[in-house]
């Protein structure tokens, strides 16, 4: 089941949350900063030990002080106009996140809108890619949450989910 929620991802009671991480896994801005702050300093040490992580890849750490048992650090691409494999890299970041979740027997997972903040990925395309990945992996999990930061992203997720349900 795919849910779309506009909420703080760090408060969700799910098995795993996904962090929109940078390659250094060092805790940057936006959702990355919020997750690191909520999880505590142990997350910095655990994630940095796994760095660097290239765009399109993901790594997993414990959730430490978060309600989620796991944090999956997915590195999305920076938008450079769309002709540099950005869409494929974003799909890969979602797919790698799901693979890590399934390897840990995760039943519920929440994703932010990876790469749509300072990385500049166009939100409509990112929502389409995210919902597509969620639909592909939906049979393997009890709950998938698309966590939106703002009303625009929430509406784009809802539109993409509706289009996917209608064969779009």
ZADREN-82870 format. One record per atom (N, C-alpha, C): x, y, z; residue in three letters. Coordinates in steps of 0.05 Angstrom, whole numbers, padded with zeros to 5 digits, always signed. Example, Ala and Ser with C-alpha at 12.3 -4.5 7.8 and 13.67 -1.06 7.14 Angstrom:
<pts>
+00264-00114+00156ala/+00246-00090+00156ala/+00264-00066+00156ala/+00257-00045+00142ser/+00273-00021+00143ser/+00258+00001+00157ser/
</pts>
This chain:
<pts>
+00017-00024+00000unk/+00000+00000+00000unk/+00018+00025+00000unk/+00012+00043-00018unk/+00027+00069-00020unk/+00010+00091-00007unk/+00022+00105+00011unk/+00009+00128+00024unk/+00025+00153+00017unk/+00011+00175+00015unk/+00024+00200+00010unk/+00017+00218+00034unk/+00038+00226+00048unk/+00034+00243+00072unk/+00052+00268+00070unk/+00041+00290+00080unk/+00057+00314+00083unk/+00063+00316+00113unk/+00087+00308+00120unk/+00094+00307+00148unk/+00125+00307+00151unk/+00134+00307+00175unk/+00163+00305+00181unk/+00171+00276+00181unk/+00187+00268+00162unk/+00195+00240+00158unk/+00208+00229+00184unk/+00221+00246+00200unk/+00235+00236+00223unk/+00216+00226+00245unk/+00190+00232+00243unk/+00171+00224+00263unk/+00155+00199+00256unk/+00160+00189+00232unk/+00143+00166+00223unk/+00152+00140+00237unk/+00132+00125+00246unk/+00136+00099+00258unk/+00136+00078+00235unk/+00158+00076+00221unk/+00161+00056+00200unk/+00187+00041+00205unk/+00191+00019+00192unk/+00216+00003+00196unk/+00241+00018+00186unk/+00238+00033+00164unk/+00260+00047+00152unk/+00251+00073+00140unk/+00268+00094+00143unk/+00264+00118+00128unk/+00288+00122+00109unk/+00283+00135+00087unk/+00304+00140+00068unk/+00313+00169+00071unk/+00339+00172+00071unk/+00351+00199+00073unk/+00360+00207+00045unk/+00354+00231+00037unk/+00364+00243+00012unk/+00392+00253+00018unk/+00411+00235+00015unk/+00439+00240+00025unk/+00456+00252+00003unk/+00479+00263+00012unk/+00500+00271-00007unk/+00521+00249-00008unk/+00538+00250-00028unk/+00558+00228-00031unk/+00576+00224-00007unk/+00581+00246+00008unk/+00599+00244+00032unk/+00584+00232+00055unk/+00558+00229+00053unk/+00541+00218+00075unk/+00546+00234+00101unk/+00551+00259+00098unk/+00559+00276+00121unk/+00537+00292+00134unk/+00513+00290+00124unk/+00492+00307+00135unk/+00494+00335+00123unk/+00478+00340+00103unk/+00478+00366+00090unk/+00456+00384+00100unk/+00439+00392+00082unk/+00416+00409+00088unk/+00390+00394+00085unk/+00368+00408+00088unk/+00342+00397+00084unk/+00336+00372+00100unk/+00325+00352+00087unk/+00317+00327+00100unk/+00341+00313+00112unk/+00364+00315+00098unk/+00388+00303+00108unk/+00396+00314+00136unk/+00395+00340+00138unk/+00401+00353+00164unk/+00381+00345+00185unk/+00355+00345+00178unk/+00334+00338+00197unk/+00337+00309+00207unk/+00344+00291+00190unk/+00347+00263+00198unk/+00372+00260+00216unk/+00394+00272+00208unk/+00418+00271+00225unk/+00413+00283+00253unk/+00399+00305+00254unk/+00393+00318+00279unk/+00375+00300+00297unk/+00355+00288+00285unk/+00336+00271+00301unk/+00349+00245+00309unk/+00366+00234+00293unk/+00379+00208+00299unk/+00401+00210+00319unk/+00414+00233+00321unk/+00435+00237+00340unk/+00463+00233+00327unk/+00484+00239+00343unk/+00511+00239+00332unk/+00521+00211+00323unk/+00509+00190+00333unk/+00517+00164+00324unk/+00513+00159+00294unk/+00492+00173+00283unk/+00486+00170+00255unk/+00509+00181+00238unk/+00520+00203+00246unk/+00542+00215+00231unk/+00565+00196+00229unk/+00573+00184+00252unk/+00595+00164+00252unk/+00589+00140+00235unk/+00565+00129+00237unk/+00558+00105+00223unk/+00556+00110+00192unk/+00545+00133+00185unk/+00542+00138+00156unk/+00569+00146+00143unk/+00585+00162+00157unk/+00611+00170+00146unk/+00629+00146+00141unk/+00626+00126+00158unk/+00643+00102+00155unk/+00637+00087+00128unk/+00614+00093+00116unk/+00605+00080+00091unk/+00610+00098+00067unk/+00620+00122+00071unk/+00625+00141+00049unk/+00651+00134+00034unk/+00653+00143+00010unk/+00633+00158-00006unk/+00612+00139-00018unk/+00590+00150-00025unk/+00568+00135-00038unk/+00561+00151-00063unk/+00564+00139-00087unk/+00560+00154-00111unk/+00530+00157-00117unk/+00523+00176-00134unk/+00495+00180-00142unk/+00484+00154-00154unk/+00459+00148-00147unk/+00446+00124-00157unk/+00449+00100-00138unk/+00465+00104-00117unk/+00470+00082-00098unk/+00457+00089-00071unk/+00458+00070-00053unk/+00448+00074-00026unk/+00462+00056-00006unk/+00463+00064+00019unk/+00474+00048+00041unk/+00455+00049+00064unk/+00458+00031+00083unk/+00439+00030+00106unk/+00454+00031+00132unk/+00442+00045+00151unk/+00452+00047+00179unk/+00429+00043+00198unk/+00435+00038+00223unk/+00414+00038+00243unk/+00401+00065+00245unk/+00377+00067+00256unk/+00363+00092+00259unk/+00370+00107+00285unk/+00384+00094+00303unk/+00392+00105+00328unk/+00368+00117+00343unk/+00366+00143+00346unk/+00345+00155+00363unk/+00319+00160+00347unk/+00317+00152+00323unk/+00293+00155+00307unk/+00272+00133+00314unk/+00247+00138+00308unk/+00227+00116+00311unk/+00233+00093+00292unk/+00245+00099+00269unk/+00252+00079+00249unk/+00277+00064+00258unk/+00276+00037+00253unk/+00299+00021+00260unk/+00323+00026+00242unk/+00317+00033+00217unk/+00338+00036+00196unk/+00336+00063+00182unk/+00359+00073+00174unk/+00360+00096+00155unk/+00375+00086+00130unk/+00362+00089+00108unk/+00374+00083+00082unk/+00383+00110+00070unk/+00408+00112+00065unk/+00419+00137+00054unk/+00421+00134+00024unk/+00403+00146+00009unk/+00402+00145-00020unk/+00414+00170-00032unk/+00432+00167-00050unk/+00445+00191-00062unk/+00432+00194-00090unk/+00417+00215-00093unk/+00405+00221-00119unk/+00424+00238-00135unk/+00418+00242-00160unk/+00435+00258-00177unk/+00429+00288-00175unk/+00449+00304-00181unk/+00444+00333-00186unk/+00433+00336-00214unk/+00413+00353-00217unk/+00402+00358-00243unk/+00421+00375-00259unk/+00429+00365-00283unk/+00447+00380-00301unk/+00434+00383-00328unk/+00407+00385-00329unk/+00394+00389-00354unk/+00380+00365-00365unk/+00385+00342-00354unk/+00371+00318-00362unk/+00385+00300-00382unk/+00407+00309-00393unk/+00421+00293-00413unk/+00445+00278-00402unk/+00446+00276-00376unk/+00469+00262-00364unk/+00461+00238-00347unk/+00439+00225-00355unk/+00430+00201-00341unk/+00417+00206-00314unk/+00408+00231-00309unk/+00397+00237-00283unk/+00373+00220-00276unk/+00355+00216-00295unk/+00330+00200-00290unk/+00338+00171-00283unk/+00357+00160-00297unk/+00366+00132-00291unk/+00379+00131-00264unk/+00395+00151-00257unk/+00408+00151-00231unk/+00387+00154-00208unk/+00366+00170-00212unk/+00346+00172-00192unk/+00330+00146-00188unk/+00323+00133-00211unk/+00310+00107-00209unk/+00327+00087-00194unk/+00353+00088-00200unk/+00372+00069-00186unk/+00373+00075-00156unk/+00373+00100-00148unk/+00373+00107-00120unk/+00349+00095-00105unk/+00325+00097-00118unk/+00301+00085-00106unk/+00303+00055-00106unk/+00311+00043-00128unk/+00313+00013-00130unk/+00334+00002-00110unk/+00356+00016-00107unk/+00377+00007-00088unk/+00366+00009-00059unk/+00350+00030-00054unk/+00338+00033-00027unk/+00319+00010-00021unk/+00303+00003-00041unk/+00285-00019-00037unk/+00300-00045-00033unk/+00321-00050-00048unk/+00337-00074-00045unk/+00349-00076-00017unk/+00359-00054-00006unk/+00370-00055+00021unk/+00348-00060+00041unk/+00325-00047+00037unk/+00303-00051+00056unk/+00294-00081+00056unk/+00291-00092+00033unk/+00283-00120+00031unk/+00303-00139+00044unk/+00329-00133+00041unk/+00350-00149+00053unk/+00348-00149+00084unk/+00336-00128+00095unk/+00333-00126+00124unk/+00305-00134+00133unk/+00289-00146+00116unk/+00262-00154+00122unk/+00244-00131+00131unk/+00249-00108+00119unk/+00233-00084+00125unk/+00205-00088+00113unk/+00184-00082+00129unk/+00157-00084+00119unk/+00145-00056+00113unk/+00157-00035+00124unk/+00147-00008+00120unk/+00170+00011+00116unk/+00167+00029+00097unk/+00188+00048+00090unk/+00177+00075+00081unk/+00191+00096+00087unk/+00183+00123+00079unk/+00205+00136+00063unk/+00197+00149+00042unk/+00216+00163+00024unk/+00210+00193+00024unk/+00231+00210+00024unk/+00228+00238+00017unk/+00229+00241-00013unk/+00226+00265-00023unk/+00229+00270-00052unk/+00258+00274-00058unk/+00272+00252-00064unk/+00301+00252-00068unk/+00308+00270-00092unk/+00329+00286-00088unk/+00341+00303-00108unk/+00325+00328-00115unk/+00302+00333-00103unk/+00286+00355-00112unk/+00292+00381-00097unk/+00309+00381-00077unk/+00316+00405-00063unk/+00339+00419-00076unk/+00361+00422-00062unk/+00384+00436-00073unk/+00396+00422-00098unk/+00390+00397-00102unk/+00400+00383-00126unk/+00384+00390-00151unk/+00362+00404-00148unk/+00348+00416-00170unk/+00333+00397-00190unk/+00329+00372-00182unk/+00315+00354-00200unk/+00286+00364-00203unk/+00275+00365-00228unk/+00248+00375-00232unk/+00228+00358-00216unk/+00212+00371-00200unk/+00194+00356-00182unk/+00174+00339-00197unk/+00162+00347-00219unk/+00143+00329-00233unk/+00155+00303-00242unk/+00179+00305-00254unk/+00193+00281-00263unk/+00202+00264-00240unk/+00211+00277-00218unk/+00220+00262-00194unk/+00196+00247-00182unk/+00173+00259-00181unk/+00149+00246-00170unk/+00141+00222-00187unk/+00143+00225-00213unk/+00136+00203-00231unk/+00156+00179-00227unk/+00181+00185-00225unk/+00201+00164-00220unk/+00197+00151-00193unk/+00192+00167-00172unk/+00188+00157-00145unk/+00164+00139-00144unk/+00142+00148-00154unk/+00117+00132-00153unk/+00120+00106-00170unk/+00134+00109-00192unk/+00139+00085-00209unk/+00155+00064-00193unk/+00176+00072-00179unk/+00192+00054-00163unk/+00175+00042-00141unk/+00159+00059-00128unk/+00142+00049-00106unk/+00122+00028-00117unk/+00110+00033-00140unk/+00091+00014-00151unk/+00105-00013-00158unk/+00129-00011-00168unk/+00144-00036-00175unk/+00149-00053-00150unk/+00154-00040-00128unk/+00162-00054-00103unk/+00139-00058-00084unk/+00116-00047-00090unk/+00092-00048-00073unk/+00085-00077-00064unk/+00087-00097-00082unk/+00079-00124-00073unk/+00096-00135-00051unk/+00120-00124-00046unk/+00139-00135-00027unk/+00138-00123+00000unk/+00123-00101+00004unk/+00122-00087+00029unk/+00093-00082+00038unk/+00089-00080+00063unk/+00062-00075+00074unk/+00054-00046+00071unk/+00075-00028+00073unk/+00069+00001+00073unk/+00092+00016+00061unk/+00086+00033+00042unk/+00106+00051+00030unk/+00094+00079+00032unk/+00110+00097+00044unk/+00101+00125+00048unk/+00118+00143+00030unk/+00104+00159+00014unk/+00116+00181-00001unk/+00113+00205+00016unk/+00134+00214+00029unk/+00133+00236+00048unk/+00139+00262+00034unk/+00119+00279+00033unk/+00122+00305+00020unk/+00128+00327+00040unk/+00146+00345+00032unk/+00153+00368+00048unk/+00134+00391+00046unk/+00121+00393+00022unk/+00104+00416+00016unk/+00080+00407+00000unk/+00061+00426-00003unk/+00036+00420-00017unk/+00041+00414-00047unk/+00060+00427-00059unk/+00066+00422-00087unk/+00075+00393-00091unk/+00094+00383-00075unk/+00103+00356-00077unk/+00081+00336-00071unk/+00065+00342-00051unk/+00043+00324-00045unk/+00024+00322-00069unk/+00018+00344-00081unk/+00000+00343-00105unk/+00013+00328-00128unk/+00038+00332-00132unk/+00052+00317-00154unk/+00052+00287-00148unk/+00057+00279-00123unk/+00056+00251-00116unk/+00028+00240-00122unk/+00007+00254-00113unk/-00020+00245-00117unk/-00027+00242-00147unk/-00018+00261-00163unk/-00022+00260-00191unk/-00008+00237-00204unk/+00017+00232-00196unk/+00033+00210-00207unk/+00021+00183-00199unk/+00011+00181-00174unk/-00001+00156-00164unk/-00027+00151-00180unk/-00043+00172-00184unk/-00068+00169-00200unk/-00062+00161-00228unk/-00042+00172-00241unk/-00034+00165-00268unk/-00024+00136-00269unk/-00009+00128-00249unk/+00002+00101-00249unk/-00021+00081-00246unk/-00041+00088-00229unk/-00064+00070-00224unk/-00081+00067-00250unk/-00080+00088-00267unk/-00096+00088-00291unk/-00079+00079-00315unk/-00056+00067-00310unk/-00039+00056-00331unk/-00021+00076-00344unk/-00019+00100-00332unk/-00002+00122-00343unk/+00027+00120-00336unk/
</pts>
